[in-house]
């Protein structure tokens, strides 16, 4: 599998994580809260092969001010072998692309509180 696909899988995991905690991107954007990707890191452990079924385990690692860190583990379904792990760093911005903070209730939800 092409290495850049892992970054796409990170995005899918992130979108689904936010949806699962009641903060879908569409809602955030409607409220003027944009979450820009500032950094992506990936560590490839084992190759994924075509037709492998994979799962992306996604967790919020840190929410501090306007910075959000999200961690990822891409595993092969069945044997649970770790294929890739990574992290994205995000900056919360407003519609004018200026740094902003998450509303406190949203930050708490992301932090699992």
Secondary structure as GFF3:
##gff-version 3
##sequence-region A 1 113
A	DSSP	alpha_helix	5	20	.	.	.	ID=ss1
A	DSSP	alpha_helix	25	30	.	.	.	ID=ss2
A	DSSP	beta_strand	34	44	.	.	.	ID=ss3
A	DSSP	beta_strand	54	64	.	.	.	ID=ss4
A	DSSP	beta_strand	67	76	.	.	.	ID=ss5
A	DSSP	beta_strand	82	93	.	.	.	ID=ss6
A	DSSP	alpha_helix	104	110	.	.	.	ID=ss7
###
